[in-house]
């Protein structure tokens, strides 16, 4: 569960970065 959440968080961050870019 923790691992999945961490992965999801990373993905969200990357998506946000791309959107910002």
N, CA, C and O atoms as a Tripos MOL2 file, in Angstrom:
@<TRIPOS>MOLECULE
protein
   84    83    21     0     0
PROTEIN
NO_CHARGES

@<TRIPOS>ATOM
      1 N           0.8420   -1.2030    0.0000 N.3       1 UNK1
      2 CA          0.0000    0.0000    0.0000 C.3       1 UNK1
      3 C           0.8840    1.2630    0.0000 C.2       1 UNK1
      4 O           0.7020    2.1700   -0.8120 O.2       1 UNK1
      5 N           1.8140    1.2880    0.9070 N.am      2 UNK2
      6 CA          2.7090    2.4640    1.0110 C.3       2 UNK2
      7 C           3.4720    2.6320   -0.3050 C.2       2 UNK2
      8 O           3.6140    3.7360   -0.8310 O.2       2 UNK2
      9 N           3.9520    1.5110   -0.8090 N.am      3 UNK3
     10 CA          4.7500    1.5680   -2.0410 C.3       3 UNK3
     11 C           3.8890    2.1150   -3.1940 C.2       3 UNK3
     12 O           4.3270    2.9550   -3.9790 O.2       3 UNK3
     13 N           2.6630    1.6110   -3.2610 N.am      4 UNK4
     14 CA          1.7520    2.0390   -4.3290 C.3       4 UNK4
     15 C           1.5000    3.5460   -4.2150 C.2       4 UNK4
     16 O           1.4960    4.2650   -5.2140 O.2       4 UNK4
     17 N           1.2960    3.9940   -3.0160 N.am      5 UNK5
     18 CA          1.0240    5.4190   -2.8040 C.3       5 UNK5
     19 C           2.2250    6.2490   -3.2490 C.2       5 UNK5
     20 O           2.0840    7.2910   -3.8880 O.2       5 UNK5
     21 N           3.3930    5.7620   -2.8960 N.am      6 UNK6
     22 CA          4.6140    6.4970   -3.2550 C.3       6 UNK6
     23 C           4.7340    6.5800   -4.7810 C.2       6 UNK6
     24 O           5.0530    7.6310   -5.3380 O.2       6 UNK6
     25 N           4.4730    5.4650   -5.4310 N.am      7 UNK7
     26 CA          4.5730    5.4180   -6.8910 C.3       7 UNK7
     27 C           3.5570    6.4000   -7.4940 C.2       7 UNK7
     28 O           3.8710    7.1540   -8.4150 O.2       7 UNK7
     29 N           2.3540    6.3690   -6.9590 N.am      8 UNK8
     30 CA          1.3000    7.2480   -7.4580 C.3       8 UNK8
     31 C           1.7180    8.7090   -7.2830 C.2       8 UNK8
     32 O           1.5150    9.5410   -8.1670 O.2       8 UNK8
     33 N           2.2970    8.9920   -6.1420 N.am      9 UNK9
     34 CA          2.7230   10.3600   -5.8470 C.3       9 UNK9
     35 C           3.7640   10.7920   -6.8720 C.2       9 UNK9
     36 O           3.7150   11.9130   -7.3790 O.2       9 UNK9
     37 N           4.6930    9.9150   -7.1730 N.am     10 UNK10
     38 CA          5.7600   10.2320   -8.1210 C.3      10 UNK10
     39 C           5.1390   10.5250   -9.4920 C.2      10 UNK10
     40 O           5.4970   11.4920  -10.1640 O.2      10 UNK10
     41 N           4.2200    9.6810   -9.8730 N.am     11 UNK11
     42 CA          3.5720    9.8380  -11.1720 C.3      11 UNK11
     43 C           2.8340   11.1900  -11.2260 C.2      11 UNK11
     44 O           2.9040   11.9160  -12.2180 O.2      11 UNK11
     45 N           2.1470   11.4910  -10.1610 N.am     12 UNK12
     46 CA          1.3950   12.7580  -10.0900 C.3      12 UNK12
     47 C           2.3610   13.9330  -10.2240 C.2      12 UNK12
     48 O           2.0860   14.9090  -10.9220 O.2      12 UNK12
     49 N           3.4740   13.8150   -9.5530 N.am     13 UNK13
     50 CA          4.4640   14.9090   -9.5880 C.3      13 UNK13
     51 C           4.9930   15.0770  -11.0160 C.2      13 UNK13
     52 O           5.1370   16.1900  -11.5230 O.2      13 UNK13
     53 N           5.2720   13.9490  -11.6360 N.am     14 UNK14
     54 CA          5.8000   14.0190  -13.0020 C.3      14 UNK14
     55 C           4.7570   14.6340  -13.9300 C.2      14 UNK14
     56 O           5.0790   15.4730  -14.7720 O.2      14 UNK14
     57 N           3.5240   14.2160  -13.7710 N.am     15 UNK15
     58 CA          2.4510   14.7370  -14.6120 C.3      15 UNK15
     59 C           2.3230   16.2520  -14.4030 C.2      15 UNK15
     60 O           2.1690   17.0140  -15.3570 O.2      15 UNK15
     61 N           2.3910   16.6590  -13.1570 N.am     16 UNK16
     62 CA          2.2760   18.0860  -12.8330 C.3      16 UNK16
     63 C           3.4300   18.8560  -13.4970 C.2      16 UNK16
     64 O           3.2370   19.9370  -14.0520 O.2      16 UNK16
     65 N           4.6070   18.2820  -13.4260 N.am     17 UNK17
     66 CA          5.7860   18.9260  -14.0020 C.3      17 UNK17
     67 C           5.5980   19.0840  -15.5140 C.2      17 UNK17
     68 O           5.8750   20.1410  -16.0800 O.2      17 UNK17
     69 N           5.1290   18.0280  -16.1430 N.am     18 UNK18
     70 CA          4.9430   18.0890  -17.6030 C.3      18 UNK18
     71 C           3.8880   19.1300  -17.9400 C.2      18 UNK18
     72 O           4.0180   19.8660  -18.9180 O.2      18 UNK18
     73 N           2.8670   19.1830  -17.1410 N.am     19 UNK19
     74 CA          1.7830   20.1460  -17.4060 C.3      19 UNK19
     75 C           2.3710   21.5590  -17.2560 C.2      19 UNK19
     76 O           2.0870   22.4480  -18.0590 O.2      19 UNK19
     77 N           3.1670   21.7450  -16.2500 N.am     20 UNK20
     78 CA          3.7580   23.0610  -16.0010 C.3      20 UNK20
     79 C           4.6990   23.4110  -17.1490 C.2      20 UNK20
     80 O           4.7970   24.5640  -17.5670 O.2      20 UNK20
     81 N           5.3720   22.4100  -17.6340 N.am     21 UNK21
     82 CA          6.3380   22.6310  -18.6950 C.3      21 UNK21
     83 C           5.5620   22.9730  -19.9610 C.2      21 UNK21
     84 O           6.1640   23.2060  -21.0100 O.2      21 UNK21
@<TRIPOS>BOND
     1     1     2 1
     2     2     3 1
     3     3     4 2
     4     3     5 am
     5     5     6 1
     6     6     7 1
     7     7     8 2
     8     7     9 am
     9     9    10 1
    10    10    11 1
    11    11    12 2
    12    11    13 am
    13    13    14 1
    14    14    15 1
    15    15    16 2
    16    15    17 am
    17    17    18 1
    18    18    19 1
    19    19    20 2
    20    19    21 am
    21    21    22 1
    22    22    23 1
    23    23    24 2
    24    23    25 am
    25    25    26 1
    26    26    27 1
    27    27    28 2
    28    27    29 am
    29    29    30 1
    30    30    31 1
    31    31    32 2
    32    31    33 am
    33    33    34 1
    34    34    35 1
    35    35    36 2
    36    35    37 am
    37    37    38 1
    38    38    39 1
    39    39    40 2
    40    39    41 am
    41    41    42 1
    42    42    43 1
    43    43    44 2
    44    43    45 am
    45    45    46 1
    46    46    47 1
    47    47    48 2
    48    47    49 am
    49    49    50 1
    50    50    51 1
    51    51    52 2
    52    51    53 am
    53    53    54 1
    54    54    55 1
    55    55    56 2
    56    55    57 am
    57    57    58 1
    58    58    59 1
    59    59    60 2
    60    59    61 am
    61    61    62 1
    62    62    63 1
    63    63    64 2
    64    63    65 am
    65    65    66 1
    66    66    67 1
    67    67    68 2
    68    67    69 am
    69    69    70 1
    70    70    71 1
    71    71    72 2
    72    71    73 am
    73    73    74 1
    74    74    75 1
    75    75    76 2
    76    75    77 am
    77    77    78 1
    78    78    79 1
    79    79    80 2
    80    79    81 am
    81    81    82 1
    82    82    83 1
    83    83    84 2
@<TRIPOS>SUBSTRUCTURE
     1 UNK1         2 RESIDUE 1 A UNK
     2 UNK2         6 RESIDUE 1 A UNK
     3 UNK3        10 RESIDUE 1 A UNK
     4 UNK4        14 RESIDUE 1 A UNK
     5 UNK5        18 RESIDUE 1 A UNK
     6 UNK6        22 RESIDUE 1 A UNK
     7 UNK7        26 RESIDUE 1 A UNK
     8 UNK8        30 RESIDUE 1 A UNK
     9 UNK9        34 RESIDUE 1 A UNK
    10 UNK10       38 RESIDUE 1 A UNK
    11 UNK11       42 RESIDUE 1 A UNK
    12 UNK12       46 RESIDUE 1 A UNK
    13 UNK13       50 RESIDUE 1 A UNK
    14 UNK14       54 RESIDUE 1 A UNK
    15 UNK15       58 RESIDUE 1 A UNK
    16 UNK16       62 RESIDUE 1 A UNK
    17 UNK17       66 RESIDUE 1 A UNK
    18 UNK18       70 RESIDUE 1 A UNK
    19 UNK19       74 RESIDUE 1 A UNK
    20 UNK20       78 RESIDUE 1 A UNK
    21 UNK21       82 RESIDUE 1 A UNK
